[in-house]
Amino acid sequence: MNKSSDVSVTAVDGCALKVVDADRVAAVRERMPPGDDLADTADVFGLLSDTNRLKLLVALLEGELCVCDLAAVTGQSESAVSHALRLLRAHRIVAARRAGRMAYYRLADPHVRMLLDLALAHTEHTEAIHPERSGDR
């Protein structure tokens, strides 16, 4: 149950908001990650929001693959795959292993697999409503 409080907080845009549960607000603020960490996390979700990059990552759930095989699996050009992998590698979403002239890509760590598994499980058991896709606004 929330307890009432007369404490007010001034938001960044200048609107005064009444705080209903000052203790909870203080606790959440204390646990809030630093702005740089939030920006890095938003970047990860931005990378995952692209369908072609997501296809690459889903393909890598099965294990490591080279650029040629990733292109064949996803129906993308090798150039597009290489570009996407560069971005994903720079953000530590994928890692590469060299074998002679070939580079084999894999998911960087178990956290990436967990993110993908959870996102896929979520979409499998829910029916999303996509107002942005329907054209009805």
Salt bridges, closest charged atoms under 4 A:
ASP6 OD1 - LYS18 NZ 3.60
ASP23 OD2 - LYS3 NZ 2.40
GLU64 OE2 - ARG97 NH2 2.34
ASP109 OD1 - HIS111 ND1 3.46
GLU132 OE2 - HIS130 ND1 3.30
